[in-house]
Amino acid sequence: MELVMGLAIALAITLIIYCAGIRLSPKPPKTENKLMPYACGENFPPARSPVRLILVNFAALFMVLDVITLFLAFTIGIPPAHKPEVLSLIILYTIILAVSIHMLGGRR
């Protein structure tokens, strides 16, 4: 119980400090140069240019693979009586992985 109260107090103090920082911090003025698009020393025209976000797809796929690997790592040393449950988990994780690959890889 003390651990939960300690975590709640720490969270409350963190939120109070964060909110105070937002209210007390100076706000920079929005100048015309600040709002202009800029990348790698080149000024772009104000029209939006298309951006391909392939890295986001790889990062999301990595997170799915990482979570599946973590779940499967904890199922290695289980007794033989629970093998059907592990098989159903592996099938479920395979379906999740296949759906994730299809959703992330289909937008090229």
C-alpha positions, 0 to 999 in steps of 0.5 A: 500500500505504501508503494502505491501511495508513494507512486501516486504522490510522485505522479502528483508532484510531477504533474504539478511541476509540469503544469507550473512549467507550462504556465511560467515558461516564456512563450516565443513570438510567432514570427514569419520566419519561424512559421516558414518551412525549412529543411537542410538549408533550403527554403521550400515553397509554402506548398506541401511536398509529399513525405514518405514515412517508411521509417515509421512502418519499420518502427511499428513492425519492430514494436509488434515483433518485439512484443511477440518475442517477449511474450514467446520468451516467457512461454518457453519453460512451461510444463507439457500440460500447457502446450495446447495453450502455447500453440494457440498463443503462437497461432494468435501471435502469427495472425497479429504479425501477419495483419501488422505486416499487411497493414504496414507494408501495403501502403507504398 
